[in-house]
Amino acid sequence: MSRNYDNKEEYSKYLKELFSRVEKLEKENKEKEKYIKYLQSQINQNEVSNNRRNNEIKNNFEKINKEMQNFNKRLKEIETYINNQKNNERIIKESLEGLKNSIKIKETIKIGDTVNYDHEDFVFVCPICKCRNPHIGNINIDLDERDFNVSFYCACFFKDKEPKSSCLKLLIDKVDKMNSFNLCPIHSKFPLIYFCNKCKKSFCEDCQKVHKDHQNDLVNYTKIMSEDDALLIKMILDKYECNNREIYKKLIKDYFKQFNEIALKYQLKNTIKMHNNRVSSLILLESGLIAIGSYDRSIYIWDLEKPSCYKKFTNWGNALSLLEFKPNKLISGSENYILLWDINSNQIDSPEFSFYNYDICGNCLVKCDNKTFASGSKDGYIYIWEYYNRNLNKKFKLHEDSILALIKLNNGNLCTGSDDKLIKIWNWKTNEIIKELQGHNFSVKCLCQMDDEILLSSSLDGIIKVWKNYECIKTLDCHSDSSIFLLKINNDYFAANFGKEIRILDINEYSCHKILNDHSSDINGLIKRNNNELVSCSYDNTMKIWGEI
C-alpha cells in the first residue's frame, strides 16, 4: 500500500529511514552468514574428527579380531595337541591292558604269534628286514614289575610261517655280505662274535658270559660280528635246521620256491641304448610303436622290432605326458602347451595344433570319449578339451595343489592324484565329485585300476596303497625313494618298480613273485606291450624288453 506525502521533506525522510533499515538488515544478514560459516566449519571439523575416530575404532577392532582369530587358532592347536596326547595315552594304556589280559588268559604269549596291531603311531617293525606287522620272536614279561619287553620279527625266522620273498631277498643280500662265519663248538646254533686277545680264542655270546679268565675285562675282547647279525644267523639256523655252509642255499631255495609260472616267464630279452636325456613319459601306440617323451624337448617314436628310432619330433617343451587320441594322432603335454601331432607327417618341428594350458606336472592326459580328452595341471584344475573343434569345453577346480596323476576308470569317471595327498573320483560330465580318498602322507604320483573294485595308488614316500570300493585294505612299503610306476599285468598280478628293480606282485597275497633286476639306475618308465612283454626305461639311458624267451 503506497503512502501519500504532502511534501518532499517527508518523502526524503521516509527514504532515509527505509535505507537505514535496509543497511541494518544487510548487516544482520552478513553476521548470520558469518555465523553460518562458523557453524559449518565446526561441523566439518567434527566430521573429520569423527571419521578419524571411527577409522581408529575400526582399525583397533580389526586388530583385535585378528588377534582373536590367531588366539582361537592357537587354542585349537593346543586342544588338538592335548587330545592327541590323551589319545596316545589311551592307546598305550589299552595296549598294555590288552597285553596284560592276553597274558593272564594264555599265561604267556606264544613265540610265533602274529602281530596285527597297525596303528599310525604304533607300528611294530622287524628290526632286521623292516617288515611291518611281523610275528613275536622273544618275550621277557614281568607283570609284577610291569616290565614289558617283546621283540618282533618277520615270518622269515619261524619254522611254521611262510616268509615273504621281499624279506628273503634282503636276508640273502645280508648273508651274502657276511661271507663266511663260524659257529660255536659248544652252542652249535650260536655264531662266534667275540675274540679274546689274551687267550686267542673266539666265543659266542653265552660263552663270553662264563669265560672265567677274562669275564670282567671287556677291553680284551674284539667284536668279530654285530649282535644283530648274530641274532639273524641264529634265528635262520633254527628255522632251516642247517649248518653255516648250507644257510645260503636254503635261503635261495625258499626264495625261488614262491615263484609261479606266470611270473617266471619274464626274462630279459633285449637291451636298447637310447638318447642321453632322461625319459619324462612312455606310452604304447596302437600300431605297436613306442612313444617316448624326453627332457631334451623331444618326442621319440621307436620300432622295437628292428629296433630303431622311427621318428623324432621337436616338442615345445619337455613332453611330461603323452596320449594317442586315435591311430597315429599323438597329444603331448608340457609346460604351458598341449600339442597335437600327426605321427605320419614329415612336419617334425610343427604340430597340427596347440592349446595354451597351465603347466602339466605328470602323467595327466587321458581320453574321455571319441571327441574329448582331459588334462590335469599345476593349478589343481581339470581341463576338458574338444579334439576336433580345437577349443576348451570346460574346466573344474578339483584339487588345491598340482595334479600329478590322471586315469579313466572302467565306469567312465576320472580318477586323480595330487600334491595335496588326496585321490578324487570325478564325474567329468556332471562335475560331481564321487569320492575323496585320504591316506597317503606324501604326493600321490601314480594310479592303476585292477578291476571294478580294486584301485592301486603310489606316493613319493615309496608307499603303495590298495583300495577296495574306496576303502584302503592294504598298505605296502616299498622302501624306495624314487617314483613308483604301477602297471596291471592281469587281474591277479601287477608290476611296480622298486628303484632299479621291477617286481611282479600278487594282488591277493601282496607277495613278490618275481624280481627283474638288470638296470644300473632307477627306472623312470614302465609299460606292457600287446604280447604281454614289459618295456622299462631307466636313468642309465637304456630301454629293456622283458618277456618269455
C-alpha positions as CSV (number, residue, x, y, z in Angstrom):
1,M,0.0,0.0,0.0
2,S,1.6,3.3,-1.1
3,R,1.7,6.3,1.1
4,N,1.0,9.9,0.0
5,Y,3.4,12.5,1.2
6,D,2.4,16.2,1.3
7,N,5.9,17.4,0.7
8,K,9.3,16.4,-0.4
9,E,10.9,16.6,3.0
10,E,8.6,14.0,4.4
11,Y,9.3,11.7,1.4
12,S,13.0,12.3,1.8
13,K,12.9,11.5,5.5
14,Y,11.0,8.3,4.7
15,L,13.6,7.2,2.2
16,K,16.4,7.7,4.6
17,E,14.6,5.6,7.2
18,L,14.0,3.0,4.6
19,F,17.7,2.9,3.5
20,S,18.9,2.8,7.1
21,R,16.6,-0.2,7.7
22,V,17.9,-1.9,4.6
23,E,21.5,-1.4,5.7
24,K,20.7,-2.7,9.1
25,L,19.1,-5.8,7.6
26,E,22.1,-6.4,5.3
27,K,24.5,-6.1,8.2
28,E,22.4,-8.6,10.2
29,N,22.5,-11.0,7.1
30,K,26.2,-10.7,6.9
31,E,26.6,-11.5,10.6
32,K,24.2,-14.5,10.1
33,E,26.2,-15.7,7.1
34,K,29.4,-15.4,9.1
35,Y,27.8,-17.4,11.9
36,I,26.6,-20.0,9.5
37,K,30.1,-20.4,8.0
38,Y,31.4,-20.7,11.5
39,L,28.9,-23.4,12.3
40,Q,29.7,-25.2,9.0
41,S,33.4,-25.2,9.8
42,Q,32.7,-26.6,13.3
43,I,30.5,-29.3,11.7
44,N,33.3,-30.2,9.2
45,Q,35.9,-30.4,12.0
46,N,33.6,-32.6,13.9
47,E,33.1,-34.9,10.9
48,V,36.8,-35.1,10.3
49,S,37.5,-36.0,14.0
50,N,34.6,-38.4,13.9
51,N,35.9,-40.1,10.8
52,R,39.4,-40.3,12.3
53,R,37.9,-41.7,15.5
54,N,35.8,-44.2,13.5
55,N,38.8,-45.3,11.5
56,E,40.8,-45.7,14.7
57,I,38.0,-47.7,16.2
58,K,37.7,-49.8,13.0
59,N,41.5,-50.5,12.9
60,N,41.5,-51.4,16.5
61,F,38.5,-53.7,16.0
62,E,40.2,-55.4,13.0
63,K,43.4,-55.8,15.0
64,I,41.6,-57.2,18.0
65,N,39.6,-59.5,15.7
66,K,42.8,-60.8,14.0
67,E,44.4,-61.4,17.4
68,M,41.3,-63.3,18.5
69,Q,41.4,-65.4,15.3
70,N,45.1,-66.2,16.0
71,F,44.3,-66.9,19.6
72,N,41.4,-69.2,18.6
73,K,43.7,-70.9,16.0
74,R,46.4,-71.4,18.6
75,L,43.8,-72.6,21.1
76,K,42.6,-75.2,18.6
77,E,46.2,-76.3,18.0
78,I,46.7,-76.7,21.8
79,E,43.4,-78.6,22.1
80,T,44.3,-80.9,19.2
81,Y,47.7,-81.5,20.8
82,I,46.2,-82.2,24.2
83,N,43.6,-84.6,22.5
84,N,46.4,-86.3,20.6
85,Q,48.4,-86.8,23.8
86,K,45.3,-88.1,25.6
87,N,44.6,-90.4,22.6
88,N,48.2,-91.6,22.7
89,E,48.0,-92.3,26.4
90,R,44.7,-94.1,25.9
91,I,46.2,-96.2,23.2
92,I,49.2,-97.1,25.3
93,K,47.0,-97.9,28.3
94,E,44.7,-100.0,26.1
95,S,47.8,-101.8,24.6
96,L,49.3,-102.6,28.0
97,E,45.9,-103.7,29.4
98,G,45.3,-105.8,26.3
99,L,48.8,-107.3,26.7
100,K,48.2,-108.0,30.4
101,N,44.8,-109.6,29.7
102,S,46.3,-111.8,27.0
103,I,49.0,-112.9,29.4
104,K,46.5,-113.6,32.1
105,I,44.3,-115.6,29.8
106,K,47.0,-117.5,28.0
107,E,49.6,-117.3,30.8
108,T,52.2,-116.4,28.2
109,I,52.3,-115.2,24.5
110,K,53.5,-118.0,22.2
111,I,56.5,-117.3,20.1
112,G,55.5,-117.0,16.5
113,D,52.1,-115.4,17.2
114,T,51.2,-112.8,14.5
115,V,51.1,-109.1,15.5
116,N,48.2,-107.5,13.6
117,Y,48.3,-104.2,15.6
118,D,49.0,-101.4,13.0
119,H,48.2,-98.0,14.4
120,E,49.7,-95.0,12.7
121,D,51.6,-94.1,15.9
122,F,52.5,-97.6,16.9
123,V,53.7,-99.8,14.1
124,F,55.7,-102.9,15.0
125,V,58.6,-103.4,12.7
126,C,61.0,-106.2,12.3
127,P,64.5,-104.8,13.3
128,I,66.3,-106.9,10.6
129,C,64.3,-106.8,7.4
130,K,62.0,-103.8,8.4
131,C,58.8,-105.9,7.7
132,R,55.7,-104.4,9.2
133,N,53.2,-106.5,11.3
134,P,55.7,-109.3,12.0
135,H,55.5,-112.1,14.5
136,I,56.5,-112.3,18.1
137,G,60.1,-113.5,18.5
138,N,61.4,-113.0,22.0
139,I,59.4,-112.4,25.2
140,N,60.5,-111.0,28.5
141,I,57.5,-110.0,30.6
142,D,57.4,-109.3,34.4
143,L,53.8,-108.4,35.4
144,D,54.8,-107.6,39.0
145,E,57.5,-105.1,37.9
146,R,55.4,-104.0,34.9
147,D,58.3,-104.7,32.6
148,F,57.2,-105.5,29.1
149,N,59.9,-106.5,26.7
150,V,58.7,-108.2,23.5
151,S,60.8,-108.5,20.3
152,F,59.1,-108.7,16.9
153,Y,60.5,-110.5,13.8
154,C,59.0,-111.3,10.3
155,A,57.9,-114.7,9.2
156,C,61.4,-115.4,7.7
157,F,62.6,-116.6,11.1
158,F,59.8,-119.1,12.1
159,K,59.5,-122.7,11.0
160,D,55.7,-122.7,10.6
161,K,55.4,-119.3,8.9
162,E,55.6,-118.6,5.2
163,P,58.3,-116.0,4.6
164,K,57.8,-113.0,2.3
165,S,60.0,-113.0,-0.8
166,S,60.9,-109.4,-0.4
167,C,62.2,-110.1,3.1
168,L,64.1,-113.2,1.9
169,K,65.8,-111.1,-0.7
170,L,67.0,-108.7,2.0
171,L,68.2,-111.6,4.1
172,I,70.0,-113.2,1.1
173,D,71.8,-109.9,0.4
174,K,72.7,-109.5,4.1
175,V,74.0,-113.1,4.4
176,D,75.9,-112.8,1.2
177,K,77.7,-109.7,2.5
178,M,78.8,-111.6,5.7
179,N,80.6,-114.1,3.5
180,S,81.6,-116.9,5.9
181,F,81.1,-117.2,9.7
182,N,81.8,-119.9,12.2
183,L,79.5,-121.4,14.8
184,C,80.4,-122.1,18.5
185,P,81.5,-125.7,19.0
186,I,79.7,-125.8,22.4
187,H,76.5,-123.9,21.5
188,S,76.1,-125.2,17.9
189,K,73.5,-122.7,16.8
190,F,75.3,-119.6,18.1
191,P,77.8,-117.8,15.9
192,L,81.1,-116.7,17.3
193,I,81.0,-112.9,17.8
194,Y,83.8,-112.2,20.3
195,F,87.6,-112.8,20.1
196,C,89.7,-112.7,23.2
197,N,93.1,-111.0,22.6
198,K,94.7,-112.7,25.6
199,C,93.8,-116.3,25.1
200,K,93.4,-116.0,21.4
201,K,90.0,-117.8,21.3
202,S,86.6,-116.9,19.8
203,F,83.4,-117.1,21.8
204,C,79.7,-116.9,21.3
205,E,77.6,-114.6,23.5
206,D,76.8,-117.3,26.0
207,C,80.5,-118.5,26.2
208,Q,81.7,-114.9,26.7
209,K,79.4,-114.5,29.7
210,V,81.0,-117.5,31.5
211,H,84.6,-117.0,30.3
212,K,86.2,-117.2,33.7
213,D,89.7,-116.0,32.8
214,H,88.6,-112.6,31.5
215,Q,85.0,-112.3,32.4
216,N,85.1,-108.7,33.7
217,D,87.9,-107.5,31.5
218,L,85.9,-106.4,28.4
219,V,88.8,-104.4,27.0
220,N,90.4,-107.7,25.9
221,Y,87.5,-108.6,23.6
222,T,87.2,-107.7,19.9
223,K,83.8,-108.0,18.2
224,I,84.0,-110.0,15.0
225,M,80.2,-109.9,14.4
226,S,77.5,-107.5,15.5
227,E,74.7,-108.7,17.9
228,D,72.1,-108.0,15.2
229,D,73.9,-110.2,12.6
230,A,74.4,-112.9,15.2
231,L,70.7,-112.9,16.1
232,L,69.9,-113.1,12.4
233,I,72.1,-116.1,11.9
234,K,70.8,-117.9,15.0
235,M,67.2,-117.5,14.0
236,I,67.7,-118.6,10.4
237,L,69.7,-121.6,11.6
238,D,66.8,-122.5,13.9
239,K,64.3,-122.1,11.1
240,Y,66.1,-124.3,8.5
241,E,68.0,-126.6,10.9
242,C,71.1,-126.4,8.9
243,N,74.8,-125.6,9.4
244,N,76.6,-122.4,8.3
245,R,77.6,-123.8,4.9
246,E,74.0,-124.6,3.9
247,I,72.3,-121.5,5.1
248,Y,72.7,-119.5,1.9
249,K,71.5,-122.4,-0.3
250,K,68.4,-122.8,2.0
251,L,67.5,-119.1,1.7
252,I,67.9,-119.2,-2.1
253,K,65.7,-122.3,-2.4
254,D,63.0,-120.9,-0.2
255,Y,63.1,-117.6,-2.1
256,F,62.6,-119.2,-5.6
257,K,60.0,-121.7,-4.2
258,Q,57.5,-118.8,-4.2
259,F,57.7,-118.0,-7.9
260,N,54.9,-119.3,-10.1
261,E,54.6,-120.0,-13.8
262,I,53.1,-116.6,-14.7
263,A,55.9,-114.6,-13.1
264,L,58.7,-116.9,-14.2
265,K,58.1,-116.2,-17.9
266,Y,59.6,-112.7,-17.6
267,Q,63.2,-112.8,-18.6
268,L,65.4,-110.1,-20.1
269,K,65.1,-110.4,-23.9
270,N,66.8,-107.2,-25.2
271,T,68.6,-104.1,-24.1
272,I,68.4,-100.9,-26.3
273,K,70.6,-97.9,-26.0
274,M,68.5,-94.7,-26.0
275,H,69.2,-91.0,-26.1
276,N,71.3,-89.4,-23.4
277,N,68.5,-87.4,-21.7
278,R,66.1,-88.9,-19.1
279,V,62.6,-90.1,-20.0
280,S,59.7,-88.0,-19.0
281,S,56.8,-90.2,-20.4
282,L,56.4,-93.5,-22.1
283,I,53.3,-95.0,-23.9
284,L,52.4,-97.8,-26.3
285,L,50.9,-96.8,-29.6
286,E,48.1,-98.8,-31.3
287,S,50.5,-99.6,-34.2
288,G,52.9,-101.3,-31.7
289,L,55.4,-98.5,-31.8
290,I,56.7,-96.9,-28.6
291,A,56.4,-93.1,-28.0
292,I,58.9,-91.6,-25.5
293,G,58.9,-88.1,-24.2
294,S,62.2,-86.7,-23.1
295,Y,63.6,-83.9,-21.1
296,D,65.6,-82.7,-24.2
297,R,62.3,-81.2,-25.5
298,S,61.8,-84.1,-28.0
299,I,59.4,-87.0,-28.6
300,Y,61.0,-90.2,-29.9
301,I,59.0,-92.9,-31.8
302,W,60.6,-96.3,-31.5
303,D,60.1,-99.5,-33.5
304,L,61.1,-102.3,-31.1
305,E,61.0,-105.0,-33.8
306,K,64.1,-103.6,-35.6
307,P,64.9,-102.0,-33.0
308,S,65.5,-98.4,-34.1
309,C,64.2,-94.8,-33.6
310,Y,61.4,-94.4,-36.2
311,K,61.0,-90.6,-35.9
312,K,61.9,-87.7,-33.7
313,F,59.6,-84.7,-33.1
314,T,60.8,-81.4,-31.6
315,N,58.4,-80.5,-28.8
316,W,57.7,-77.0,-27.4
317,G,59.0,-78.1,-24.0
318,N,59.5,-81.3,-22.0
319,A,56.9,-83.8,-23.0
320,L,55.7,-84.7,-19.5
321,S,52.6,-86.6,-20.7
322,L,51.7,-88.4,-23.9
323,L,48.3,-89.7,-25.2
324,E,47.3,-91.4,-28.5
325,F,43.8,-90.0,-29.2
326,K,43.3,-92.1,-32.3
327,P,45.6,-94.1,-34.5
328,N,48.7,-92.1,-35.5
329,K,47.4,-89.0,-33.7
330,L,49.5,-88.1,-30.7
331,I,48.9,-85.5,-28.0
332,S,51.8,-84.2,-25.9
333,G,51.5,-82.1,-22.7
334,S,54.3,-79.9,-21.4
335,E,54.9,-76.5,-19.7
336,N,52.2,-74.1,-20.9
337,Y,51.2,-76.1,-24.1
338,I,49.3,-79.1,-25.3
339,L,50.3,-80.1,-28.8
340,L,48.6,-82.3,-31.4
341,W,50.9,-84.3,-33.7
342,D,50.5,-86.5,-36.8
343,I,52.9,-89.4,-36.4
344,N,52.9,-90.0,-40.2
345,S,53.6,-86.3,-41.0
346,N,57.1,-85.1,-42.0
347,Q,56.5,-81.8,-40.1
348,I,58.6,-82.9,-37.2
349,D,59.0,-79.3,-35.9
350,S,55.4,-78.1,-36.3
351,P,52.4,-79.7,-34.5
352,E,49.0,-79.7,-36.2
353,F,47.5,-77.5,-33.4
354,S,48.4,-76.2,-30.0
355,F,46.3,-75.4,-26.9
356,Y,47.6,-73.0,-24.3
357,N,47.4,-74.7,-20.9
358,Y,48.6,-74.3,-17.4
359,D,51.7,-76.4,-16.5
360,I,51.3,-80.2,-16.7
361,C,53.2,-81.8,-13.9
362,G,53.0,-85.5,-14.6
363,N,51.1,-88.3,-16.4
364,C,48.0,-86.2,-16.8
365,L,46.4,-86.7,-20.2
366,V,43.5,-89.1,-20.7
367,K,40.9,-89.7,-23.4
368,C,37.3,-89.0,-22.1
369,D,35.3,-90.1,-25.2
370,N,35.7,-90.1,-29.0
371,K,35.5,-86.3,-29.1
372,T,37.2,-85.0,-25.9
373,F,40.2,-85.5,-23.8
374,A,41.2,-84.3,-20.3
375,S,44.4,-82.8,-18.8
376,G,45.4,-82.1,-15.2
377,S,47.5,-79.1,-14.4
378,K,49.6,-77.4,-11.8
379,D,46.8,-75.1,-10.6
380,G,44.7,-78.1,-9.5
381,Y,42.2,-77.8,-12.4
382,I,41.0,-80.5,-14.8
383,Y,40.6,-79.1,-18.3
384,I,38.2,-80.8,-20.8
385,W,39.3,-80.2,-24.4
386,E,37.4,-80.8,-27.7
387,Y,39.8,-82.6,-30.1
388,Y,38.0,-81.8,-33.4
389,N,36.6,-78.3,-32.6
390,R,40.0,-77.3,-31.1
391,N,38.7,-75.5,-28.1
392,L,38.3,-75.7,-24.3
393,N,35.0,-77.3,-23.3
394,K,35.2,-76.6,-19.6
395,K,37.5,-76.6,-16.6
396,F,36.8,-77.6,-13.0
397,K,38.8,-77.0,-9.7
398,L,39.4,-80.4,-8.3
399,H,42.5,-80.0,-6.0
400,E,44.2,-77.3,-4.0
401,D,47.6,-78.3,-5.4
402,S,49.2,-79.8,-8.5
403,I,47.6,-82.8,-10.2
404,L,50.3,-85.5,-10.7
405,A,48.3,-88.5,-11.9
406,L,45.1,-88.9,-14.1
407,I,43.4,-92.1,-15.3
408,K,40.0,-93.0,-16.6
409,L,38.1,-95.7,-14.7
410,N,36.1,-98.6,-16.2
411,N,32.8,-96.8,-15.4
412,G,33.9,-93.7,-17.3
413,N,34.7,-91.5,-14.3
414,L,38.1,-89.8,-14.0
415,C,40.5,-90.5,-11.0
416,T,43.2,-88.0,-10.0
417,G,46.1,-88.0,-7.6
418,S,47.6,-84.7,-6.4
419,D,50.4,-83.0,-4.4
420,D,47.7,-82.4,-1.7
421,K,48.0,-86.2,-0.9
422,L,44.4,-86.8,-2.0
423,I,42.8,-89.1,-4.6
424,K,39.5,-88.0,-6.1
425,I,36.9,-89.7,-8.2
426,W,35.2,-87.3,-10.5
427,N,32.3,-87.5,-13.0
428,W,33.5,-85.2,-15.8
429,K,30.1,-85.0,-17.4
430,T,28.1,-83.7,-14.3
431,N,31.1,-82.2,-12.3
432,E,30.2,-84.4,-9.3
433,I,33.0,-85.5,-7.0
434,I,32.0,-89.1,-6.4
435,K,34.6,-89.9,-3.7
436,E,37.7,-88.4,-1.9
437,L,40.3,-90.9,-0.7
438,Q,42.6,-90.0,2.1
439,G,45.5,-92.0,3.5
440,H,48.8,-91.0,1.8
441,N,51.3,-88.9,3.7
442,F,53.0,-87.7,0.5
443,S,52.1,-86.6,-3.0
444,V,50.2,-89.2,-5.0
445,K,52.2,-89.9,-8.1
446,C,50.7,-92.9,-9.9
447,L,47.3,-94.6,-10.2
448,C,46.3,-98.0,-11.6
449,Q,42.9,-99.8,-11.7
450,M,43.0,-103.6,-11.4
451,D,39.2,-104.2,-11.8
452,D,35.9,-102.5,-11.0
453,E,36.6,-102.8,-7.2
454,I,40.4,-102.6,-6.8
455,L,42.5,-99.4,-7.3
456,L,46.2,-99.0,-6.7
457,S,48.0,-95.8,-5.8
458,S,51.6,-94.9,-5.1
459,S,53.1,-91.8,-3.4
460,L,56.6,-90.2,-3.4
461,D,57.5,-91.8,0.0
462,G,57.5,-95.3,-1.5
463,I,54.1,-96.4,-0.2
464,I,51.6,-98.4,-2.3
465,K,48.0,-98.5,-1.2
466,V,45.4,-101.0,-2.3
467,W,41.8,-99.6,-2.3
468,K,38.7,-101.8,-2.5
469,N,35.4,-100.0,-3.0
470,Y,37.1,-96.7,-2.0
471,E,38.4,-98.2,1.3
472,C,42.1,-98.8,1.9
473,I,42.6,-102.5,2.6
474,K,46.4,-102.8,2.4
475,T,49.5,-100.6,2.6
476,L,52.8,-101.8,1.1
477,D,56.1,-100.1,2.0
478,C,58.5,-100.4,-1.0
479,H,61.4,-98.8,0.9
480,S,62.1,-96.7,-2.3
481,D,63.0,-93.0,-2.7
482,S,62.1,-92.9,-6.4
483,S,58.8,-92.6,-8.1
484,I,56.9,-95.9,-8.3
485,F,55.1,-96.8,-11.5
486,L,52.2,-99.2,-11.3
487,L,51.3,-101.5,-14.2
488,K,48.5,-104.1,-14.4
489,I,49.6,-107.4,-15.9
490,N,46.3,-109.3,-15.3
491,N,43.6,-109.4,-12.7
492,D,45.8,-111.1,-10.2
493,Y,49.3,-109.6,-10.8
494,F,50.7,-106.1,-11.2
495,A,54.2,-104.7,-11.7
496,A,55.9,-101.9,-9.8
497,N,59.4,-100.5,-9.9
498,F,61.5,-100.5,-6.7
499,G,64.4,-98.2,-7.6
500,K,66.2,-100.1,-10.4
501,E,64.2,-103.3,-10.0
502,I,60.8,-104.4,-11.4
503,R,58.8,-106.6,-9.1
504,I,55.8,-108.8,-10.0
505,L,53.4,-108.7,-7.1
506,D,50.3,-110.8,-6.3
507,I,47.2,-108.6,-5.6
508,N,45.6,-111.3,-3.5
509,E,48.6,-112.3,-1.2
510,Y,50.5,-109.0,-1.6
511,S,53.7,-111.0,-2.1
512,C,56.5,-110.7,-4.6
513,H,56.7,-113.4,-7.3
514,K,59.5,-112.2,-9.5
515,I,62.2,-109.5,-9.4
516,L,63.6,-108.2,-12.7
517,N,66.9,-106.6,-12.0
518,D,69.2,-105.6,-14.8
519,H,69.1,-101.7,-14.9
520,S,72.0,-99.9,-13.3
521,S,70.0,-96.8,-12.3
522,D,66.4,-96.1,-11.2
523,I,63.5,-96.9,-13.6
524,N,61.6,-93.9,-14.9
525,G,59.1,-95.6,-17.3
526,L,57.2,-98.9,-17.5
527,I,54.6,-100.2,-20.0
528,K,53.2,-103.5,-21.2
529,R,53.1,-104.4,-24.9
530,N,50.2,-106.3,-26.6
531,N,52.2,-109.6,-26.5
532,N,52.5,-109.2,-22.6
533,E,56.1,-108.1,-22.9
534,L,57.3,-105.4,-20.4
535,V,59.3,-102.4,-21.5
536,S,61.2,-100.4,-19.0
537,C,63.3,-97.2,-19.3
538,S,65.9,-96.1,-16.8
539,Y,68.2,-93.2,-15.9
540,D,71.0,-95.4,-17.3
541,N,69.7,-94.4,-20.7
542,T,68.7,-97.9,-21.7
543,M,65.4,-99.5,-22.6
544,K,64.9,-103.1,-21.7
545,I,62.4,-105.6,-23.0
546,W,61.2,-108.4,-20.7
547,G,59.4,-111.4,-21.9
548,E,59.3,-115.2,-22.4
549,I,62.5,-116.5,-24.0
